[in-house]
């Protein structure tokens, strides 16, 4: 009977170890990632880097399921850096809430080991070591887990489609107890608002196969930061890394002629999507003297505006495309 008892304990221990297996996140740093001035290594860091003044970064929000010692270990082929924050991360104040920052513990990879408190949310900021460095690497999280991470996120990208809308694509490798995703957007990389939601494709919130998702933001700003807020069936939430998208829906090669103009003003430009262009002409006091709108086709466009009724003076021409001021020029009317 004693021998059987020992065997049962062995299998219980083996099951517990399997449930506490390490979790891995993927860090993808590219030219569309946000940047900040990273701290120096230290626990806690006490200063900011002179060679990492504008490094790409990715944020992973992690709520400790139980209290204990956790290790965050980067595994990659290029020089990386990590900073762990408690409760909140503000890229404009990189030392606030910073608990530990690490570099080159294993080769060119960082490792952060820290005692965490159950129920507290921590932010792991994974970066490149120096300005302009890009690449992809993994971070393994070891600790006293009771349950695995709810969603293993694969790729997460943002791009403009032909209509100038932002298309977000992401896929999950595994899902557990997942309910839905909130899509969140920010124009400064700090203040995020939910702009939409997608229900999980996983049956009963659980999946062990790749699932693909997409979402259209019809009105992107000139600069956009996107992230996903994953919500469990029980209401718990976690955040994805952040991706940046610069809205390239602008007017190119704008030519305004003749100058000076006596009657008809011609405007020629190239557009990369089919948004209307709003043209406003104001006097030097800022008073609007003419407003008009033209439909725009992809490619070369030419518009004509009759200024014959305006008195001779200097005016300011503003062109708004996709909700953004894309061009401004003074116009002399004779």
Buried (B, 14 or more C-beta within 10 A) or exposed (E): EEEEEEEEEEEEEEEEEEEBEEBBBBBBBEEBBBBBBBBBBBBBBEEBBEEBEEBBBBBBBBBBBBBEEBEBBBBBEBBBBBBBBBEEBBBEEBBEBBBBBBBBBEEBBBBBBBEBEEEEBBBBBBBBBBBEBEBEBBBBBBBBBEEBBBBBBBEBBBEBEEBBBBBBEBBBBBBBBBBBBBBBBBBEBEEBEEBBEBEBEBEEBBBEEEBEBEBEBEEBBBBBBBBBBBBBBEEEBBBBBBBBBBBEBBBEEBEBEEEEBEEEBEBBBBBBBBBEBBBBBBBEEEEEBBEEEBEBEBEEBEBEBEBEEBEEEEBBBBBBBBBBEBBEBEBEBE
